[in-house]
Amino acid sequence: MAQGPINDQPQGPTQAETAAIALCALWVVGVAVAFWLMPGEVAIGGLRVVVMLLTMFVPVAMVGIALFMARIVQGLQAEVRHLHKALAAMRQPVTAGQATPAAPVQRPVTAAAAPFASQRVPARPVAARTATPLPVEQPALAFAAGPEDDSPPLEHPDLIRALNFPDNEDDTAGFAALRRALRDRTARHLVQASQDVLTLLSQDGIYMDDLRPDPASADLWRRFAKGERGQGVAAVGAVRDEAGLSVVTARMREDAVFRDAVHHFLRRFDLILVTFEQNATDADLRALAETRTARAFMLLARASRTFD
């Protein structure tokens, strides 16, 4: 049962306070009688009254201040005693029949701290498991790359699969390709930049699996990789999602962190596209264009007015 705060301070005057009050009263009376009986020729005009009042009330005021300070000290001592009692009670083990402390509330993860997601995952019952599984929409991407000097050159199929990211926790081929891509310096930088922008886009509800870009020819991708810009290669930016473009354009104007991440990602994609195109077949270029990373590039390049 809940109890109110306990007050250890006395409700009335203590014996010491009563004695002090009595002494102050006797002092005032004694001083008054002494000045009353003092011969008149001793006083000098009104100075007698001033001296009498000072003699009478200055000691009384000092006693009053002392009593007030004693009350404050008693209150502080009472608070300290209550704190010690509370701490002692908290240290005692919980016995049968006593209420256990409430478990801490698990707060949901905010959108800003949410992991990367490339697709919308419908809500579904979660079966009980002995170990917590990886989220389907965000496989764990281990960015700690291994040695690079001894790694074989990254094959085009591995790069394409890595830039699409694993589909789910069971996509062993996707994770294997991702690990091989992370051992390649250039590919690793693009994978990291891609994850950054995909995470930021997901905060606004923009998912790459929702985008349906118009297919562009391999020849257009080759011309773009070789440096051509403007309306001649505008079909490379095949995303026509006007709502998503509006959201991205507005956020690039208002959010400096988002704008920097977008520009960094675009530079990384351009860099790897130049080397990829040199030895890629038309089928490789078309497969690259269908990856989630390429879809992000189409959306962000169009929002950045790359094709204007």
C-alpha positions in Angstrom: 0.0 0.0 0.0 1.4 3.4 -0.9 2.4 5.7 1.9 2.8 9.4 1.9 6.0 11.1 2.8 7.1 10.8 6.4 8.0 13.9 8.3 10.5 13.4 11.1 10.5 17.1 12.1 8.5 18.0 15.3 5.2 19.6 14.6 5.4 22.0 17.6 8.3 23.8 19.4 10.9 21.6 21.0 12.1 21.9 24.6 15.1 23.9 23.5 13.0 26.2 21.4 10.6 26.7 24.3 13.4 27.5 26.7 15.0 30.0 24.2 11.6 31.7 23.7 11.2 32.0 27.5 14.7 33.4 27.9 14.1 35.9 25.1 10.9 37.1 26.8 12.7 37.4 30.1 15.5 39.3 28.4 13.1 41.8 26.8 11.3 42.3 30.1 14.5 42.7 32.0 16.0 45.2 29.5 12.8 47.2 29.6 12.7 47.3 33.4 16.4 48.2 33.5 16.0 51.2 31.2 12.8 52.2 32.9 14.5 52.4 36.3 17.6 54.0 34.9 18.0 57.6 36.1 16.9 60.1 33.5 20.1 62.2 33.5 22.1 59.2 32.1 20.2 59.3 28.8 21.0 61.9 26.1 17.8 62.8 24.3 16.3 60.1 22.0 19.5 58.1 22.1 18.2 56.3 25.2 15.3 54.9 23.2 17.5 53.7 20.3 20.0 52.0 22.7 17.1 50.4 24.6 15.6 48.9 21.4 18.9 47.6 20.1 19.8 46.1 23.4 16.4 44.5 23.6 15.8 43.1 20.1 19.3 42.4 18.6 19.9 39.4 20.9 16.3 38.2 20.3 16.8 38.4 16.5 20.0 36.4 16.8 18.3 33.7 18.8 15.5 33.6 16.3 18.0 33.1 13.4 19.7 30.4 15.4 16.4 28.6 16.0 15.5 28.9 12.3 18.8 27.4 11.1 18.4 24.6 13.6 15.0 23.7 12.1 16.6 23.6 8.6 19.4 21.3 9.8 16.8 19.0 11.4 14.9 18.9 8.1 18.0 18.0 6.1 18.9 15.3 8.6 15.5 13.8 8.3 15.8 13.7 4.5 19.2 12.0 4.8 17.7 9.3 7.1 14.8 8.7 4.6 17.3 8.3 1.8 19.4 5.8 3.8 16.2 3.8 4.6 15.2 3.8 0.9 18.6 2.6 -0.3 18.7 -0.1 2.4 15.2 -1.4 1.2 16.4 -1.4 -2.4 19.4 -3.5 -1.5 17.3 -6.2 0.2 16.6 -9.3 -1.9 13.0 -9.7 -3.1 11.2 -12.4 -1.1 8.1 -14.4 -1.9 5.0 -12.3 -1.9 6.8 -9.0 -2.6 6.3 -7.1 -5.8 9.2 -7.4 -8.2 10.5 -4.3 -10.0 9.0 -3.6 -13.3 10.9 -4.6 -16.4 12.3 -1.8 -18.5 10.0 -0.7 -21.3 11.3 -1.7 -24.7 11.0 1.3 -27.0 10.6 1.0 -30.7 13.5 1.9 -32.9 13.0 5.3 -34.6 13.1 5.7 -38.3 16.4 7.5 -38.1 18.0 4.5 -36.4 16.2 1.9 -38.4 18.3 -0.5 -40.5 18.5 -0.4 -44.2 15.4 -1.8 -46.0 15.0 -2.2 -49.7 11.5 -3.6 -49.7 8.3 -3.3 -47.8 7.7 -6.3 -45.6 4.0 -7.0 -44.7 3.3 -7.6 -41.0 3.1 -11.3 -40.1 3.1 -13.4 -36.9 6.6 -14.1 -35.6 7.2 -17.7 -34.6 9.1 -18.3 -31.3 12.7 -19.2 -31.9 15.7 -19.9 -29.7 17.8 -17.3 -31.5 16.8 -13.9 -32.8 16.8 -14.1 -36.6 18.1 -11.4 -38.9 15.3 -9.1 -40.2 14.2 -10.2 -43.7 14.2 -6.7 -45.0 17.8 -5.9 -43.8 20.4 -8.6 -43.9 23.4 -7.9 -41.8 26.0 -6.4 -44.1 29.5 -7.0 -42.6 31.5 -4.0 -43.8 34.7 -5.2 -42.2 36.5 -6.3 -45.4 39.2 -8.9 -45.5 42.6 -8.7 -47.2 42.4 -7.1 -50.6 45.8 -7.8 -52.1 45.3 -11.5 -52.2 41.7 -11.3 -53.4 40.9 -12.3 -57.0 39.4 -9.7 -59.4 35.7 -9.2 -58.7 33.7 -10.9 -61.4 30.8 -9.0 -63.0 28.1 -11.5 -61.8 29.3 -11.1 -58.2 29.3 -7.3 -58.5 25.8 -7.2 -59.9 24.5 -9.6 -57.2 26.2 -7.6 -54.5 24.7 -4.3 -55.7 21.3 -5.8 -55.6 21.9 -6.9 -51.9 20.7 -10.2 -50.5 16.9 -10.7 -50.8 16.5 -12.3 -47.4 18.4 -14.2 -44.7 18.3 -17.3 -46.8 20.0 -15.8 -49.8 23.3 -17.5 -49.4 24.4 -16.7 -52.9 23.7 -13.0 -52.3 25.7 -13.0 -49.1 28.6 -14.8 -50.7 28.7 -12.3 -53.5 28.5 -9.4 -51.1 31.4 -10.7 -49.1 33.5 -11.0 -52.3 32.5 -7.4 -53.3 33.5 -6.1 -49.9 37.0 -7.4 -50.4 37.3 -5.1 -53.5 38.1 -1.5 -52.6 36.1 0.2 -55.3 33.1 -2.1 -55.0 33.1 -1.8 -51.2 32.9 2.0 -51.3 29.9 1.8 -53.6 28.2 -0.8 -51.5 28.6 1.3 -48.4 27.4 4.5 -50.2 24.4 2.6 -51.6 23.4 1.3 -48.2 23.6 4.8 -46.8 21.2 6.3 -49.4 18.9 3.4 -49.4 18.6 3.7 -45.6 17.9 7.5 -45.9 15.3 6.9 -48.7 13.5 4.3 -46.6 13.0 6.9 -43.9 10.7 8.7 -46.4 9.0 5.5 -47.3 10.8 5.1 -50.7 11.8 1.5 -51.4 13.6 0.3 -54.4 11.4 -2.7 -54.9 8.5 -0.4 -55.3 10.1 1.4 -58.3 9.4 0.2 -61.8 11.9 1.9 -64.1 11.6 1.8 -67.9 14.3 -0.4 -69.4 17.1 1.5 -71.1 19.3 0.1 -73.8 22.8 -1.1 -73.1 24.0 1.4 -75.7 22.6 4.3 -73.6 24.4 3.0 -70.5 27.6 2.8 -72.5 27.3 6.4 -73.7 26.5 7.5 -70.1 29.6 5.6 -68.8 31.8 7.3 -71.3 30.8 10.8 -70.1 27.8 11.8 -72.1 25.2 13.8 -70.2 22.0 15.7 -70.9 18.8 14.8 -72.7 20.6 12.4 -75.1 21.0 9.9 -72.3 18.0 10.9 -70.2 16.4 7.5 -70.7 19.1 6.1 -68.3 17.3 7.8 -65.5 14.3 5.6 -66.1 12.5 6.1 -62.8 9.2 8.0 -63.4 7.9 8.1 -59.8 6.9 11.7 -59.6 6.0 11.5 -55.9 9.3 10.0 -55.0 11.2 12.5 -57.1 9.4 15.4 -55.3 10.2 14.0 -51.9 13.9 13.5 -52.8 14.2 16.9 -54.4 12.7 18.6 -51.4 14.9 16.7 -49.0 18.0 17.5 -51.0 17.2 21.2 -50.6 16.6 21.0 -46.9 18.8 18.2 -45.6 22.6 18.8 -46.0 23.5 15.4 -44.7 21.1 13.7 -47.2 22.4 15.9 -50.1 26.1 15.0 -49.3 25.2 11.3 -49.1 23.5 11.5 -52.5 26.4 13.3 -54.2 28.9 10.8 -52.7 26.8 7.9 -53.9 26.5 9.3 -57.4 30.2 9.8 -57.7 30.9 6.3 -56.5 28.4 4.8 -59.0 29.9 6.8 -61.9 33.4 5.7 -61.0 32.5 2.0 -60.9 30.3 2.2 -64.0 33.3 3.5 -66.1 35.4 0.4 -65.4 32.4 -2.0 -65.4 31.4 -0.9 -68.9 34.7 -1.5 -70.5 34.5 -5.3 -70.3 30.7 -5.7 -69.7 28.4 -7.4 -72.2 25.1 -5.9 -73.1 23.5 -8.5 -70.8 25.7 -7.4 -67.9 24.7 -3.8 -68.3 21.0 -4.7 -68.4 21.4 -6.8 -65.3 23.2 -4.0 -63.5 20.4 -1.6 -64.4 17.9 -3.9 -62.6 19.7 -3.9 -59.3 18.5 -1.9 -56.3 21.6 0.2 -56.4 21.0 1.1 -60.0 17.4 2.0 -59.3 18.6 4.3 -56.5 21.0 5.9 -59.0 18.3 6.5 -61.5 16.1 8.2 -58.9 18.8 10.3 -57.4 20.4 11.3 -60.7 17.1 12.5 -62.0 16.4 14.4 -58.8 19.9 15.9 -59.1 19.0 17.1 -62.6 21.9 15.1 -64.1 19.9 14.6 -67.4 18.8 18.3 -67.8 
